Amino acid sequence: MAKIFIDAYADMLQPEADANGILLAPSKIQKGKTIINFTDFNNKSLSNVDICQNIQKGLYKIIPLTMQEWLDFFTPYLQNGDDIVFFTVSQKIMQDGGADLRSAFTQMSVDYPDRKCYLIDTMTVSRGTSEIALMANTLHKNEPDIDKVLQYIDQNIIGTYVSAFVIDDVNLVQSSPLLRNVIDKFVGASVGMRPIICIDTDGDFRVLESIKGFKPAVAKLYDIVADNGENIADYTFTIVNFDAQDDADKLYNKFRPQVESTEIRNLPMSLNNAIMVGGKTVAITFHSKK
């Protein structure tokens, strides 16, 4: 069977990944002159209070992995005889546009021609990427041919997820040029307004609307899903948050009466995404109407 990986921006924590046999790729952040490499949000060297304060102060910076670092990570698996499937968030939002990652996969295919190395752009972010990887992993347990699994995923799953999220302080956003450009158009529009940002089925960002106040903007996410989502009782979707658990819980409780408990998730956001959007955030990922 192929080894299935997801990147550090897919909002899957280590315990869930371990339970499902999915591997997390490393991430790299910088605080001052210190480089921190890890995969798990619950990194023991960082307390939650320290994380929140440092993000709000803009002390953490996301550092993309180089081509060589990607090669160093994946090569041991290839040397072990494993095939690799790596599900990434939309490469449009990566700081380098995913160039080094793609170069690494091209090189791996040259160096290990007998191994399969698949780089899958999920065209979504956050839990959309995780859900696609989880589905592929489940299918692969019953279908050994990874090519058939990926063909099904490409034809039926990728391009169905939408994410919408509320950022509390747009001035703290540090991310790819794409997200930064969206935010720059919003900054200064109106004091106290919070943008509801969407990443659509093509992996592009746009501001859906703006609401005065963080809590009302989070509550508005319910209407966003109702207006733009498939029948929520029929599809798994996920709420993630950073430093906004109460707001996420209230949103979860609005959906919960309509959705089986196994089909709705309420989870913490990864450190990488929290740094990307500048801290306090609530996001929801759902299936879009076709």
C-alpha positions as CSV (number, residue, x, y, z in Angstrom):
1,M,0.0,0.0,0.0
2,A,1.1,3.6,-0.7
3,K,2.0,5.9,2.2
4,I,-0.5,8.7,2.5
5,F,0.8,12.1,3.7
6,I,-0.9,15.5,4.3
7,D,0.8,18.8,4.7
8,A,1.0,20.9,7.9
9,Y,-1.9,23.2,6.8
10,A,-4.5,20.5,6.7
11,D,-5.6,20.9,10.3
12,M,-5.1,17.3,11.3
13,L,-3.4,16.8,14.7
14,Q,-1.1,13.9,15.4
15,P,-3.5,11.6,17.4
16,E,-6.0,11.6,14.5
17,A,-3.3,11.0,11.9
18,D,-1.9,8.1,13.9
19,A,-5.3,6.6,14.4
20,N,-5.9,6.6,10.6
21,G,-2.4,5.7,9.5
22,I,-1.8,9.0,7.8
23,L,1.6,10.7,8.0
24,L,2.1,14.5,8.6
25,A,4.7,16.4,6.7
26,P,6.9,18.7,8.6
27,S,6.5,22.5,9.0
28,K,9.0,25.1,9.8
29,I,8.4,28.4,11.6
30,Q,10.8,31.0,12.8
31,K,10.8,33.0,16.1
32,G,13.6,35.5,16.0
33,K,16.7,33.6,15.0
34,T,15.3,30.2,16.2
35,I,13.9,27.8,13.6
36,I,11.3,25.3,15.0
37,N,10.6,22.2,13.0
38,F,7.6,20.1,13.9
39,T,4.4,18.5,12.7
40,D,2.2,18.5,15.8
41,F,0.3,21.5,17.0
42,N,0.7,20.2,20.6
43,N,4.4,20.6,20.4
44,K,5.6,20.5,24.1
45,S,8.1,23.3,23.7
46,L,5.3,25.8,23.0
47,S,2.6,26.6,25.5
48,N,-0.8,27.8,24.2
49,V,-0.5,31.1,26.0
50,D,2.9,31.6,24.5
51,I,1.6,30.7,21.0
52,C,-1.3,33.2,21.2
53,Q,0.8,36.1,22.5
54,N,3.6,35.5,20.0
55,I,1.3,35.3,17.1
56,Q,-0.5,38.5,18.1
57,K,2.9,40.2,18.4
58,G,3.9,38.9,14.9
59,L,6.9,37.0,16.3
60,Y,6.3,33.8,14.4
61,K,7.0,33.6,10.7
62,I,6.2,30.7,8.4
63,I,9.3,29.4,6.5
64,P,8.6,27.3,3.4
65,L,10.6,24.1,3.2
66,T,13.3,24.0,0.5
67,M,13.4,21.4,-2.3
68,Q,16.2,19.7,-0.4
69,E,14.3,19.6,2.8
70,W,11.4,17.9,1.1
71,L,13.7,15.4,-0.5
72,D,15.3,14.7,2.9
73,F,11.8,14.0,4.4
74,F,10.5,11.7,1.7
75,T,13.6,9.9,0.6
76,P,13.7,7.4,3.5
77,Y,10.2,6.2,2.6
78,L,11.3,5.7,-1.0
79,Q,14.4,3.9,0.0
80,N,12.2,1.6,2.1
81,G,10.2,0.7,-1.0
82,D,7.1,2.8,-0.3
83,D,5.0,4.6,-2.8
84,I,4.1,8.2,-1.8
85,V,0.8,10.1,-2.1
86,F,1.0,13.7,-0.7
87,F,-2.2,15.7,-0.4
88,T,-1.5,19.4,-0.2
89,V,-3.8,22.4,0.4
90,S,-4.3,24.6,-2.6
91,Q,-0.8,25.3,-4.0
92,K,-2.0,28.7,-5.0
93,I,-1.8,29.9,-1.4
94,M,1.6,28.5,-0.7
95,Q,4.2,31.2,-0.1
96,D,6.4,30.0,-3.0
97,G,3.5,28.7,-5.0
98,G,4.6,25.1,-4.3
99,A,7.6,25.4,-6.6
100,D,10.1,23.7,-4.4
101,L,7.7,21.0,-3.5
102,R,6.9,20.2,-7.1
103,S,10.6,20.2,-7.9
104,A,11.2,17.7,-5.2
105,F,8.5,15.4,-6.5
106,T,10.0,15.7,-10.0
107,Q,13.4,14.8,-8.7
108,M,12.1,11.8,-6.7
109,S,10.4,10.4,-9.8
110,V,13.8,10.6,-11.5
111,D,15.8,9.1,-8.6
112,Y,13.3,6.3,-7.9
113,P,11.7,5.4,-11.2
114,D,10.2,2.2,-9.7
115,R,8.3,4.1,-7.1
116,K,5.1,6.0,-7.5
117,C,5.3,9.6,-6.2
118,Y,2.0,11.5,-6.4
119,L,1.6,15.1,-5.5
120,I,-2.2,15.9,-5.2
121,D,-3.4,19.5,-5.0
122,T,-6.7,19.3,-3.2
123,M,-7.8,22.8,-4.4
124,T,-8.9,23.5,-0.8
125,V,-7.5,24.3,2.6
126,S,-7.7,23.2,6.2
127,R,-9.9,20.2,6.9
128,G,-11.0,19.9,3.2
129,T,-7.5,18.5,2.5
130,S,-7.7,16.2,5.6
131,E,-11.1,14.9,4.6
132,I,-9.9,14.1,1.1
133,A,-6.9,12.3,2.5
134,L,-9.0,10.4,4.9
135,M,-11.4,9.2,2.2
136,A,-8.5,8.2,0.0
137,N,-6.9,6.3,2.9
138,T,-10.2,4.5,3.6
139,L,-10.7,3.5,-0.1
140,H,-7.1,2.3,-0.3
141,K,-7.6,-0.2,2.5
142,N,-10.1,-2.0,0.2
143,E,-8.6,-1.1,-3.2
144,P,-4.8,-1.9,-3.4
145,D,-4.4,-0.1,-6.7
146,I,-3.7,3.5,-5.6
147,D,-4.2,4.7,-9.2
148,K,-7.8,3.7,-9.1
149,V,-8.3,5.3,-5.7
150,L,-6.8,8.6,-6.9
151,Q,-8.8,8.5,-10.1
152,Y,-12.0,8.3,-8.0
153,I,-10.8,11.1,-5.8
154,D,-10.0,13.3,-8.7
155,Q,-13.3,12.7,-10.5
156,N,-15.6,12.8,-7.5
157,I,-14.1,14.6,-4.5
158,I,-11.6,17.3,-5.4
159,G,-13.4,20.5,-6.4
160,T,-16.3,19.9,-4.0
161,Y,-15.0,21.6,-0.8
162,V,-15.4,25.2,0.2
163,S,-13.9,26.9,3.3
164,A,-15.1,30.1,4.8
165,F,-13.4,31.8,7.8
166,V,-13.5,34.9,9.9
167,I,-10.3,36.7,10.9
168,D,-10.3,38.8,14.0
169,D,-7.4,41.1,13.1
170,V,-6.6,41.4,9.4
171,N,-3.5,43.5,10.2
172,L,-1.8,40.4,11.6
173,V,-2.2,38.2,8.5
174,Q,1.1,36.9,7.0
175,S,0.7,34.4,4.2
176,S,0.9,33.8,0.5
177,P,0.7,36.8,-1.8
178,L,-2.8,35.6,-2.8
179,L,-4.2,35.9,0.7
180,R,-2.2,39.0,1.5
181,N,-3.6,40.6,-1.6
182,V,-7.2,39.8,-0.6
183,I,-6.6,41.2,2.9
184,D,-4.9,44.4,1.6
185,K,-8.0,45.2,-0.4
186,F,-10.1,44.9,2.8
187,V,-7.9,46.7,5.3
188,G,-9.2,50.2,6.1
189,A,-12.6,49.5,4.7
190,S,-14.4,50.2,8.0
191,V,-13.4,50.2,11.6
192,G,-14.6,47.1,13.5
193,M,-15.5,45.1,10.4
194,R,-14.5,41.5,10.1
195,P,-14.1,39.9,6.7
196,I,-15.7,36.5,5.9
197,I,-13.2,35.0,3.5
198,C,-13.9,32.1,1.2
199,I,-11.6,29.7,-0.6
200,D,-13.7,28.3,-3.5
201,T,-13.6,25.0,-5.3
202,D,-10.8,26.4,-7.6
203,G,-8.6,27.1,-4.6
204,D,-8.9,30.9,-4.9
205,F,-9.6,33.4,-2.1
206,R,-12.2,36.1,-2.0
207,V,-14.0,38.2,0.6
208,L,-17.7,37.1,0.7
209,E,-18.8,39.9,2.9
210,S,-17.9,41.9,6.0
211,I,-19.7,42.0,9.3
212,K,-19.2,44.3,12.3
213,G,-17.7,42.4,15.2
214,F,-16.1,39.0,15.4
215,K,-18.9,37.1,17.1
216,P,-21.6,38.2,14.6
217,A,-19.3,37.3,11.8
218,V,-18.8,33.8,13.1
219,A,-22.5,33.4,13.6
220,K,-22.9,34.5,9.9
221,L,-21.0,31.4,8.8
222,Y,-24.1,29.4,9.5
223,D,-25.9,31.3,6.8
224,I,-23.0,31.0,4.5
225,V,-23.2,27.2,4.7
226,A,-27.0,27.2,4.4
227,D,-26.8,29.3,1.2
228,N,-23.8,27.7,-0.5
229,G,-23.6,24.2,0.9
230,E,-25.1,20.9,-0.1
231,N,-27.6,19.3,2.3
232,I,-25.6,19.5,5.5
233,A,-27.2,16.4,6.9
234,D,-25.7,14.3,4.1
235,Y,-22.1,15.6,4.2
236,T,-19.3,15.7,6.7
237,F,-18.0,19.1,7.5
238,T,-15.7,20.6,10.0
239,I,-15.3,23.7,12.2
240,V,-11.8,24.7,13.3
241,N,-10.7,27.5,15.5
242,F,-7.8,29.2,17.1
243,D,-8.2,31.1,20.3
244,A,-12.0,31.1,19.8
245,Q,-13.3,27.9,21.3
246,D,-16.5,29.4,22.7
247,D,-17.4,30.9,19.3
248,A,-16.7,27.6,17.6
249,D,-18.8,25.8,20.1
250,K,-21.8,28.0,19.5
251,L,-21.5,27.5,15.8
252,Y,-21.2,23.8,16.3
253,N,-24.3,23.8,18.5
254,K,-26.3,25.5,15.8
255,F,-25.5,22.7,13.3
256,R,-25.5,19.8,15.6
257,P,-29.3,19.2,15.8
258,Q,-29.3,18.7,12.0
259,V,-26.2,16.6,11.7
260,E,-25.2,13.2,13.1
261,S,-22.4,13.7,15.7
262,T,-20.1,11.5,13.6
263,E,-20.5,13.8,10.6
264,I,-19.5,17.1,12.2
265,R,-16.2,17.9,13.7
266,N,-15.2,20.7,16.0
267,L,-11.4,20.9,16.2
268,P,-8.5,23.2,17.0
269,M,-6.7,24.9,14.2
270,S,-3.0,24.0,13.4
271,L,-0.4,26.4,14.6
272,N,0.7,26.9,10.9
273,N,-2.7,28.2,9.9
274,A,-3.1,30.3,13.0
275,I,0.2,32.0,12.1
276,M,-1.0,32.4,8.5
277,V,-4.2,34.2,9.5
278,G,-2.7,36.1,12.5
279,G,-4.4,34.4,15.4
280,K,-8.0,34.4,16.5
281,T,-10.0,32.6,13.8
282,V,-13.0,30.4,13.2
283,A,-13.3,28.5,9.9
284,I,-15.8,26.0,8.5
285,T,-15.2,23.6,5.6
286,F,-18.2,22.1,3.7
287,H,-19.3,20.7,0.4
288,S,-20.4,23.3,-2.1
289,K,-23.6,23.1,-4.1
290,K,-22.9,21.7,-7.6
